């Protein structure tokens, strides 16, 4: 048949084009392809008319003439063409991936589909393209829908000045309210009321100890500090964003009494007894947990945390500062309350208070690129008298605030700190977080990291390798770059000599077996510090496989398979990173195969592997309320009832599974899994790095680093609103998403659906579509908040 002939002709043109290119480069001449191009100009319209858009795109990619495509696209075939272009971009090398997206963007602009164009612009990550799209949108409601998308992606635009300026003051305020996420808390609570989960939960409601068989310790319950700390985190995760709980905010009298009114009594404010049931550094996490309970609620939340800032105890003040950051996470406010409350404490004497303020700033302004934060924190990083952990938190905060911007001053400051610090300092486990802060600045920037990589090679050997791997992993995160994954796998396959016979025969010979930087900070001088740091870059490389491969389904499946091999044959340093990698590939997506594998690893002989697997189970099930996983964790908690560290991690995982009572997700991908919010990804990467060295972070004195997860927390809902922004219940079909790229006809996009009334919850891999013709949605992807407008062609049958 005719179309078969054209298809063969097209493939021959592609081959001939490449052959001529090779010949021309050999002889150093110009390549002449005019005769081929005249054929292409005939084939493309033929393909486009006969529903073979993917083949037209393939041919144009082969002959490097994608710019021709736009003129052949019209209202009838743009959907399939752009869907194919968009899906292609995951599998093309740089810079072709962005060329394909640029073409898709201009096609959407041509047919006037601005919400789709914005999605492509966000995938490209180019500020000018986003601004251009925003300005081109004339319809008031569509502009609002774009603001909802930008807010969800964590990439707000300036509307009061610059290219996107909005002149009408009322409209400006409406758009800014949406873009700043100010109504996130209200929408979330609307969802909670609709699903009837407003009742606060106690940690015991999550543990369900009465369901466990006889392993529970007999006798009176001991109030151990470790158990209370775990309860603090479980409470913070489960009641996140609800504004009330039963440990910190309840006022039912008894020992948990906390009257909001008499805050000034005793000067310590409402330091409710729960905070003092925690040991020294535990108080910081306990005070900060109030911030997670009041998540996103800036108006009412800040006054309730204010008391903590005047406490006599440094740890409680530090926790209060951190709570301020948590309340403002992902919410922008015109009057900048977080900066006002935090900036003075950044340079106080007490290191805990400093860390609280610095981490709070990082959380509150993640992705905001706020210059004042940089002016405040860069001196902290570069000052050599700053304790290393404080400097590391400052670097992480800079990394979060300027995530993926390659911000010059921040990059120079962190590189300078790594260069000028004495080598003794760089042995501190927190030196790794200095490197990570630098990596986050280059998140998803691919080639732009090269210059800094060269600098990294000149640093002292203690940190050089680690920094190089971290930079590469961050820069190529979410790119699906196969060559990078291969080089990381090669690195994981090495077996470095950890005994180091030439250096310290008296060091602990079996260091590799003991698992972990066993003597990193024990201060026994040289003899005890084994050479385990040589293997640290391998852990990051193993983690990187997940970060780079997570771009699309195929890559993620391949990465899981790679982890199977690494778990079996890797060194301890590689094996402890595998559960973390598996978790990053399945955030809030508890697939059976993965939870089973992590369940096996949580009983592993190597303690570090068991620890990271236990917490990984929580991240895989975060916010899903998955009953099977909850049962699995209950069994695990009775298995480890004698091991306080592992029990603590299992408890935290139990809290994560019920994150926000099952209304929140930690997944950075949204818009039908086509976009990754790099702010959310940054929070997850920080958490992944803490899981690589639990001994000094989560199980040491820095357990509050778990709160970095809240950068990624978002309600996993679909909420439909009318043109006024009021909730509008409509019926929608929710089912498993089906991949329809390049399929003929109009295939169904979801399978096995159920019909619900909005607001509804969406699990990983779910997709929703309207079940009524009465309204038209302004966004092609139903997720988050979607504006509906009445369908002018709709006729109500009862009236007819």
C-alpha positions in Angstrom: 0.0 0.0 0.0 0.8 3.6 -0.5 1.5 4.5 3.1 3.9 1.5 3.5 5.9 2.8 0.5 6.1 6.3 2.1 7.2 4.8 5.4 10.1 2.9 3.7 11.1 5.9 1.7 11.2 8.0 4.9 13.6 5.5 6.6 15.8 5.4 3.5 16.0 9.2 3.5 17.1 9.1 7.1 19.8 6.6 6.4 21.0 8.5 3.3 21.1 11.8 5.2 23.4 10.3 7.9 25.6 8.6 5.3 26.1 11.9 3.5 26.8 13.7 6.8 29.5 11.1 7.7 31.2 11.4 4.2 31.1 15.2 4.4 32.7 15.4 7.9 35.4 13.0 6.7 36.3 15.1 3.7 35.7 18.4 5.6 33.1 19.6 3.0 29.6 21.1 3.2 26.9 18.4 3.1 24.3 18.8 0.3 20.9 17.4 1.0 18.6 19.6 -1.1 17.3 16.6 -3.1 16.4 14.8 0.1 14.7 17.9 1.5 12.5 18.2 -1.5 11.2 14.7 -0.8 10.8 15.5 2.9 8.6 18.5 2.0 6.3 16.1 0.1 6.2 13.3 2.8 5.5 15.4 5.8 2.1 16.8 4.6 1.2 13.2 3.6 1.9 11.8 7.0 0.1 14.7 8.8 -3.0 14.2 6.7 -3.0 10.4 7.3 -2.8 10.4 11.1 0.8 9.4 11.1 2.1 12.4 13.1 4.7 10.3 15.1 6.3 9.2 11.8 6.4 12.8 10.5 8.2 13.8 13.7 10.6 10.9 13.5 11.6 11.8 10.0 12.1 15.5 10.9 14.3 14.6 13.9 16.4 12.3 11.6 17.0 15.1 9.1 17.3 17.8 11.8 14.5 19.9 10.4 11.9 20.0 13.2 11.3 23.7 12.6 9.2 22.8 9.5 6.7 20.9 11.6 4.8 23.9 13.0 3.4 25.0 9.6 1.8 21.6 9.1 0.0 21.4 12.5 -3.6 22.4 12.9 -6.5 22.1 15.4 -7.2 18.5 14.4 -3.7 17.0 14.8 -1.9 19.1 17.4 -2.8 16.9 20.4 -1.2 13.8 19.0 1.8 15.6 17.6 2.6 17.4 20.8 2.0 14.3 23.0 4.6 12.5 20.9 7.1 15.3 20.9 6.7 15.6 24.7 7.2 11.9 25.2 10.2 11.8 22.9 12.1 14.4 24.9 12.7 11.9 27.7 14.7 9.6 25.3 16.7 12.2 23.4 20.2 13.3 24.4 20.8 17.0 25.3 20.5 19.4 23.5 18.0 17.7 21.2 15.6 17.1 24.1 15.0 20.8 24.6 14.8 21.5 20.8 11.8 19.0 20.6 10.1 20.7 23.6 10.6 24.1 22.1 8.8 23.0 18.9 6.0 21.5 21.0 5.7 24.9 22.9 5.4 26.9 19.7 2.7 24.5 18.4 0.7 24.9 21.5 1.1 28.7 21.3 0.0 28.6 17.7 -3.3 26.8 18.5 -3.9 28.9 21.6 -3.6 26.1 24.2 -1.7 28.1 26.8 -2.0 25.8 29.8 -0.4 23.0 27.7 2.2 25.5 26.5 3.0 26.4 30.1 3.5 22.8 31.0 6.1 22.5 28.2 7.7 25.7 29.3 8.0 24.4 32.9 9.5 21.2 31.5 12.0 23.3 29.6 12.7 25.3 32.7 13.5 28.5 30.8 12.3 31.6 32.5 11.7 33.6 29.3 9.5 30.9 27.8 7.3 30.9 30.9 7.0 34.6 30.8 6.2 34.6 27.1 3.5 32.1 27.7 2.0 34.0 30.6 1.9 37.3 28.7 0.3 35.6 25.6 -2.6 34.4 27.6 -5.5 36.9 27.3 -8.3 35.1 29.0 -8.6 36.0 32.7 -9.5 32.5 33.9 -6.8 30.9 31.9 -4.3 33.2 33.5 -5.5 32.0 36.9 -5.2 28.4 35.9 -1.6 29.1 34.8 -1.0 30.6 38.3 -2.3 27.4 39.9 0.2 25.4 37.8 3.1 27.7 38.6 2.3 27.5 42.3 2.2 23.7 42.2 5.5 23.6 40.4 7.1 25.9 42.9 8.1 28.4 40.3 6.3 31.7 40.8 6.7 34.6 38.4 6.9 38.3 39.3 3.6 39.9 38.5 4.1 43.4 40.0 7.0 44.3 37.7 9.0 43.0 34.8 7.7 41.3 31.6 4.7 39.7 33.3 3.4 42.9 34.9 -0.4 42.9 35.5 -1.8 46.5 35.5 -5.3 45.9 37.0 -4.8 46.0 40.8 -7.7 43.7 41.6 -6.7 41.1 39.1 -3.1 41.4 40.3 -4.2 40.6 43.8 -6.3 37.6 42.7 -3.4 36.2 40.6 -0.9 36.7 43.3 -3.1 35.0 45.9 -3.2 31.9 43.7 0.5 32.0 42.7 1.7 32.5 46.2 -0.2 29.3 47.3 -2.0 31.4 50.0 -5.1 29.3 49.7 -3.3 26.0 49.9 -4.2 25.6 53.6 -7.9 26.4 53.0 -8.2 24.0 50.1 -6.5 21.3 52.0 -8.8 21.6 54.9 -11.8 21.7 52.6 -10.6 18.3 51.3 -10.2 17.0 54.8 -13.7 18.1 55.8 -15.1 16.6 52.7 -13.5 13.2 53.5 -14.3 13.6 57.2 -10.8 13.2 58.6 -10.6 16.3 60.7 -10.3 14.3 64.0 -6.7 14.6 65.3 -4.8 11.3 65.7 -2.5 10.1 68.4 0.7 8.2 67.6 -0.9 5.2 69.3 -3.7 5.3 66.7 -0.9 4.7 64.1 1.2 2.1 66.0 -1.9 0.0 66.9 0.2 -1.9 69.5 -2.8 -3.9 70.6 -2.6 -5.8 67.2 0.9 -7.0 67.8 1.5 -10.5 69.2 3.1 -10.6 72.7 6.4 -9.0 71.8 5.6 -5.8 73.5 7.6 -5.2 76.7 5.7 -6.2 79.8 5.3 -4.1 82.9 4.6 -0.4 83.1 5.3 1.6 79.9 8.6 3.4 80.2 8.7 6.9 78.9 11.9 6.7 77.0 13.3 9.8 75.3 13.8 7.9 72.0 10.2 6.7 72.0 8.9 10.2 72.7 11.0 11.6 69.9 9.5 9.0 67.6 6.0 10.0 68.8 6.9 13.6 68.1 7.7 12.9 64.4 4.7 10.5 64.0 2.4 13.2 65.4 4.0 15.9 63.1 3.6 13.7 60.0 0.1 12.4 60.7 -1.5 15.7 61.7 0.4 17.8 59.2 -1.5 20.8 58.1 -4.6 20.1 60.2 -3.9 22.9 62.7 -4.6 20.8 65.8 -3.3 17.6 67.4 -3.5 15.9 70.7 0.1 16.3 71.9 1.0 19.9 71.4 -2.2 21.9 70.8 -4.8 20.1 72.8 -6.3 22.0 75.7 -8.2 19.2 77.4 -6.6 19.8 80.8 -4.5 17.3 82.6 -0.8 17.2 81.8 -1.3 18.0 78.1 -2.9 21.3 78.9 -1.9 24.2 76.8 -4.0 27.3 77.0 -3.3 29.6 74.1 -4.2 32.7 76.2 -1.9 32.6 79.2 1.2 32.3 77.0 3.2 34.9 78.8 3.1 33.1 82.1 6.5 32.0 83.4 8.2 33.6 80.4 8.6 30.3 78.7 5.3 30.7 76.8 3.2 27.7 76.2 6.0 25.2 76.6 3.6 22.4 77.0 4.8 19.4 79.0 5.2 17.3 75.8 8.2 19.3 74.7 9.9 18.6 78.0 9.2 14.9 77.6 12.0 15.0 75.1 15.7 15.1 75.8 18.0 18.1 75.0 18.1 18.1 71.2 14.8 16.3 71.1 13.1 19.5 72.3 14.1 21.2 69.1 12.2 18.6 66.9 9.3 18.7 69.4 8.9 22.5 69.2 9.4 22.4 65.4 6.6 19.8 65.0 4.1 22.5 65.8 5.2 24.1 62.5 4.2 21.0 60.6 0.8 20.8 62.3 0.2 24.4 61.2 1.7 23.8 57.8 0.9 26.5 55.2 -1.3 28.4 57.6 0.6 31.6 57.8 -2.1 33.9 59.2 -3.1 31.8 62.2 0.1 29.7 62.5 2.8 32.3 63.2 1.1 33.8 66.4 0.9 30.3 67.8 4.5 29.6 67.4 5.6 33.0 68.5 5.7 32.0 72.2 8.5 29.5 71.6 10.8 32.2 70.3 11.0 33.8 73.8 11.7 30.6 75.7 14.6 30.3 78.1 15.8 27.2 76.4 17.9 27.5 73.3 16.6 24.2 71.9 13.0 25.3 72.1 13.9 28.7 70.5 15.6 26.8 67.7 12.6 24.6 67.2 10.3 27.6 67.1 12.5 29.2 64.4 12.3 25.9 62.4 8.5 25.9 62.9 8.3 29.4 61.4 10.1 28.0 58.3 7.7 25.0 58.1 4.6 27.1 58.3 5.8 29.2 55.4 7.0 26.3 53.3 5.8 26.6 49.6 3.7 29.6 50.6 4.7 33.1 49.6 3.5 36.1 51.6 3.7 39.8 50.6 4.9 41.0 54.0 7.6 38.3 54.3 7.0 37.3 57.9 9.5 34.4 57.9 12.4 36.6 56.9 11.5 39.2 59.6 11.3 36.5 62.3 14.4 34.6 61.3 17.1 36.9 60.1 18.3 38.1 63.5 18.8 34.6 64.9 21.1 33.6 62.0 24.1 35.1 63.7 23.4 34.3 67.4 26.0 32.5 69.5 24.1 29.3 70.1 24.7 26.9 67.2 21.3 25.2 67.6 19.5 28.5 67.3 21.6 29.4 64.3 20.8 26.1 62.6 17.1 26.5 63.4 17.0 29.9 61.8 19.1 28.9 58.8 17.1 25.8 58.1 13.9 27.7 58.6 15.0 30.3 56.0 15.8 27.4 53.6 12.3 25.8 54.1 10.4 29.1 53.9 12.0 30.4 50.7 12.7 27.1 48.9 12.7 27.9 45.2 12.0 31.7 45.7 15.5 32.9 44.7 15.3 35.6 47.4 18.4 37.7 47.3 18.2 38.8 50.9 18.7 35.2 52.0 21.8 35.0 49.9 23.2 38.2 51.4 22.5 36.8 54.9 23.8 33.3 54.4 26.8 33.6 52.1 29.0 35.2 54.9 28.0 32.3 57.2 29.3 29.8 54.6 32.5 31.6 53.9 33.4 32.5 57.5 36.0 29.9 58.6 35.1 30.3 62.3 31.6 29.1 61.7 31.1 25.5 63.1 31.0 23.1 60.1 27.5 21.9 60.8 26.2 25.5 60.8 28.0 26.2 57.5 26.6 23.0 56.0 23.0 24.0 56.9 23.6 27.4 55.4 24.8 25.7 52.2 21.7 23.5 52.1 19.5 26.5 52.6 21.2 28.4 49.8 20.8 25.2 47.7 17.1 25.1 48.4 16.4 28.8 47.9 18.4 29.0 44.6 17.7 25.5 43.5 18.7 24.8 39.9 19.7 28.4 39.2 23.5 28.1 39.2 23.5 31.3 41.3 27.0 32.7 41.0 27.6 34.1 44.5 26.3 31.0 46.2 28.4 28.7 44.0 31.6 30.7 44.7 30.9 30.9 48.4 30.5 27.1 48.9 33.4 26.3 46.6 35.5 28.8 48.6 34.5 27.2 51.9 35.5 23.8 50.6 38.8 25.1 49.4 39.8 27.1 52.5 38.6 24.8 55.3 41.4 22.8 56.9 41.4 19.1 56.0 40.5 18.2 59.6 37.2 20.0 59.1 36.4 18.2 55.9 36.5 14.9 57.8 33.3 16.0 59.6 30.3 14.1 58.1 28.6 17.5 57.5 31.2 18.4 54.9 29.1 16.1 52.7 26.1 18.5 53.1 28.3 21.4 51.9 28.8 19.4 48.7 25.1 18.7 48.5 24.3 22.4 48.9 26.5 23.1 45.9 24.9 20.2 43.9 21.4 21.6 44.5 22.3 24.9 42.9 23.0 22.9 39.7 19.9 20.6 40.0 18.7 19.5 36.6 21.1 21.9 34.8 23.0 19.2 33.0 26.0 20.6 31.1 26.1 23.9 33.0 27.9 22.1 35.9 31.1 21.4 33.9 33.1 24.4 35.0 32.4 23.7 38.7 33.3 20.0 38.1 36.7 21.1 37.0 37.2 23.1 40.2 36.0 20.1 42.2 38.9 18.0 40.8 41.5 20.4 42.3 40.2 20.1 45.9 41.8 18.0 48.6 41.3 14.2 48.0 39.2 13.8 51.1 36.3 15.7 49.5 37.1 15.9 45.8 35.6 12.6 44.5 32.5 13.0 46.7 31.9 16.5 45.4 32.3 15.4 41.7 29.8 12.6 42.0 27.3 14.7 43.9 27.5 17.5 41.3 27.0 15.1 38.4 24.1 13.3 40.1 22.3 16.6 40.9 22.9 18.2 37.5 21.6 15.2 35.6 18.7 14.3 38.0 15.6 13.5 36.2 17.3 13.6 32.8 17.3 9.9 32.1 20.8 10.2 30.7 21.9 6.7 30.0 25.6 7.4 29.6 25.7 9.0 33.1 23.9 6.0 34.6 26.5 3.7 33.0 29.4 5.6 34.4 27.7 5.6 37.9 27.2 1.8 37.7 30.8 1.4 36.8 31.8 3.4 39.9 29.5 1.2 42.0 31.2 -1.9 40.7 34.7 -0.9 42.0 35.9 -2.4 45.2 38.2 0.2 46.8 40.8 -0.9 49.3 39.4 0.3 52.6 42.0 -1.3 54.9 44.7 1.0 53.5 47.6 -1.1 54.5 50.1 1.6 53.5 48.6 4.1 56.0 47.3 2.7 59.2 47.8 -0.9 60.0 46.5 -0.3 63.4 43.2 1.0 62.2 40.1 -1.2 62.7 40.8 -3.7 60.0 37.2 -4.9 59.6 36.0 -1.3 59.1 34.0 -2.2 56.0 32.0 -4.8 57.8 31.0 -2.7 60.8 29.0 -0.6 58.5 29.1 3.2 58.6 31.6 5.8 59.5 32.1 3.9 62.7 34.7 6.3 64.1 34.2 9.4 62.1 33.8 11.8 64.9 35.0 9.9 68.0 38.0 12.1 68.4 40.4 9.2 69.0 42.9 10.8 66.6 44.1 9.1 63.5 44.3 5.5 64.7 40.5 5.1 64.9 39.4 6.9 61.8 39.3 4.1 59.2 39.5 4.8 55.5 35.8 4.2 55.0 35.4 7.7 53.5 37.0 6.4 50.3 33.8 4.5 49.7 31.4 7.4 50.3 31.3 8.6 46.7 30.1 5.1 45.8 27.0 5.5 48.0 26.2 8.7 46.2 26.7 7.1 42.8 24.3 4.3 43.8 21.8 6.9 44.8 22.3 8.8 41.5 21.2 5.9 39.5 17.7 6.4 40.9 17.8 10.2 40.5 18.9 10.1 36.9 16.7 7.2 35.9 13.5 8.4 37.5 12.7 10.6 34.4 10.4 8.0 32.8 8.9 4.6 33.4 11.4 2.5 31.4 14.4 4.1 33.0 12.9 3.6 36.5 12.3 -0.1 35.8 15.8 -0.5 34.5 17.2 1.2 37.6 15.3 -1.2 39.9 16.9 -4.1 38.0 20.3 -2.5 38.4 19.7 -2.2 42.2 18.9 -5.9 42.3 22.4 -6.6 41.2 24.0 -4.0 43.4 22.3 -5.4 46.5 23.6 -8.8 45.7 27.2 -8.0 44.7 27.9 -4.5 45.9 30.2 -3.4 48.8 28.5 -2.2 52.1 28.8 1.4 51.0 26.8 0.6 47.8 24.3 -1.6 49.5 23.2 0.9 52.1 22.3 3.3 49.3 20.2 0.8 47.4 17.1 1.1 49.7 17.3 4.9 49.5 17.5 4.7 45.7 14.5 2.3 45.5 12.5 4.7 47.7 13.3 7.7 45.4 12.1 5.7 42.4 8.8 5.0 44.1 7.9 8.0 46.2 4.4 7.7 47.6 3.9 4.7 45.3 3.9 1.5 47.3 4.3 -1.1 44.5 4.2 -4.7 45.8 7.5 -5.7 44.3 9.3 -2.7 45.9 7.8 -3.0 49.4 8.6 -6.7 49.4 12.2 -6.1 48.4 12.6 -3.3 51.0 10.9 -5.6 53.6 13.6 -8.2 53.0 16.3 -5.6 53.2 14.9 -4.3 56.5 16.0 -7.6 58.1 19.4 -7.4 56.5 22.5 -8.5 58.5 24.2 -5.2 57.8 22.7 -2.7 60.3 23.0 0.3 57.9 21.1 -1.5 55.2 18.4 -2.4 57.6 18.2 1.1 58.8 17.9 2.8 55.4 15.4 0.1 54.3 13.1 0.7 57.3 12.9 4.4 56.6 12.7 3.9 52.9 9.5 1.9 53.5 8.0 5.1 54.9 8.9 7.2 51.9 7.6 4.6 49.5 4.3 4.6 51.2 4.2 8.3 52.2 0.7 9.6 52.5 -0.9 6.5 51.0 -2.4 4.9 54.2 -1.5 1.6 52.5 -2.9 -1.1 54.8 -0.5 -3.8 53.7 2.5 -1.6 54.3 1.1 -0.5 57.7 0.8 -4.1 58.7 4.3 -4.8 57.4 5.8 -2.0 59.5 3.9 -3.1 62.6 5.5 -6.5 62.3 8.9 -4.8 61.8 8.4 -2.8 65.0 7.7 -5.9 67.0 10.8 -7.6 65.5 13.0 -4.7 66.4 11.5 -3.9 69.8 14.9 -4.2 71.5 16.9 -2.1 69.1 16.1 1.6 69.9 17.6 3.0 66.7 15.8 0.7 64.3 12.6 0.9 66.3 12.8 4.7 66.0 13.1 4.5 62.2 10.3 2.1 61.9 8.1 4.4 64.0 9.0 7.4 61.7 8.1 5.3 58.7 4.8 4.4 60.2 4.1 8.1 60.6 5.1 8.8 57.0 2.7 6.2 55.6 -0.1 8.1 57.3 1.3 11.5 56.2 -1.5 14.1 56.6 -3.9 11.2 57.4 -3.4 10.0 53.8 -4.1 13.3 52.1 -0.5 14.3 51.2 2.0 13.0 48.8 5.8 13.5 48.7 6.1 12.8 45.0 7.8 15.6 43.1 6.2 14.6 39.8 2.8 16.2 38.9 0.8 17.1 35.8 0.3 13.5 34.9 3.8 12.6 35.9 5.2 14.8 33.1 6.8 17.5 35.3 9.1 17.2 38.3 9.1 20.1 40.7 12.7 20.7 41.4 12.0 22.3 44.8 10.3 19.1 46.0 13.1 17.0 44.5 15.7 19.1 46.4 14.0 18.4 49.7 13.9 14.6 48.9 17.6 14.6 47.9 18.6 16.2 51.2 16.6 13.6 53.0 18.2 10.8 50.9 21.7 12.1 51.8 20.8 12.1 55.5 19.7 8.4 55.0 23.2 7.6 53.7 24.7 8.7 57.1 22.0 8.0 59.6 24.4 7.7 62.5 25.4 11.4 62.4 22.0 12.8 61.2 18.7 11.2 61.9 20.0 8.9 64.7 22.3 11.5 66.0 21.5 15.0 67.1 20.2 16.3 63.8 17.0 14.3 63.5 15.1 17.5 62.7 16.5 17.1 59.2 13.5 14.8 58.6 11.5 18.0 58.3 13.2 18.7 54.9 10.6 16.3 53.6 7.9 18.9 54.0 9.3 20.8 51.1 7.9 18.1 48.9 4.6 17.6 50.7 1.5 18.5 48.6 -2.1 17.5 48.8 -2.7 14.6 46.4 -6.1 16.0 45.4 -8.1 17.1 42.5 -10.3 20.1 43.4 -12.5 21.8 40.9 -13.4 25.4 41.4 -15.7 27.8 39.5 -14.6 31.1 37.9 -14.9 32.8 41.3 -12.5 30.3 42.8 -15.2 28.7 45.0 -15.2 24.8 45.2 -17.5 23.3 42.6 -18.4 19.7 43.2 -18.7 17.8 39.9 -18.5 14.1 39.1 -15.2 12.8 37.7 -13.9 9.4 36.6 -10.7 8.4 38.3 -8.7 5.4 37.1 -5.3 4.0 36.2 -3.6 6.2 33.5 -3.0 4.5 30.2 -0.2 5.6 27.9 -1.7 6.5 24.6 1.3 8.0 22.8 1.2 7.3 19.1 -1.9 5.1 19.2 -4.4 5.2 16.4 -7.9 6.7 16.8 -9.1 8.1 20.1 -8.1 5.5 22.7 -9.3 5.6 26.3 -6.8 7.4 28.5 -7.9 5.7 31.8 -8.8 2.2 32.7 -10.8 0.6 35.6 -12.2 3.9 36.6 -14.6 4.8 39.4 -16.8 7.8 39.4 -16.5 10.2 42.4 -17.5 13.8 43.2 -14.7 16.3 43.6 -12.7 16.9 45.7 -11.1 13.5 45.2 -7.8 11.9 46.1 -5.4 10.8 43.3 -2.9 8.0 44.0 0.3 7.5 42.1 -0.5 6.6 38.4 -4.1 7.8 38.6 -5.6 10.1 36.1 -9.0 11.9 36.2 -11.4 13.1 33.6 -14.7 14.9 33.8 -17.8 12.7 33.8 -20.1 15.4 32.7 -20.3 17.7 29.6 -21.8 20.5 31.6 -18.4 22.1 32.3 -15.1 22.5 30.4 -11.9 22.4 32.3 -9.3 25.0 31.6 -6.4 22.5 32.1 -6.0 19.4 30.0 -4.6 17.6 33.1 -7.0 17.3 36.0 -4.8 17.5 39.0 -4.5 20.0 41.9 -6.9 22.9 41.6 -8.6 23.1 38.2 -10.9 25.9 37.1 -14.1 24.9 35.3 -16.3 27.0 33.1 -19.8 26.3 31.9 -20.0 24.6 28.5 -22.0 26.9 26.2 -23.2 24.0 24.1 -24.5 21.9 27.0 -28.2 21.2 27.0 -29.8 19.9 30.2 -31.9 16.9 29.2 -34.4 17.4 32.0 -35.2 20.9 30.6 -35.3 19.8 27.0 
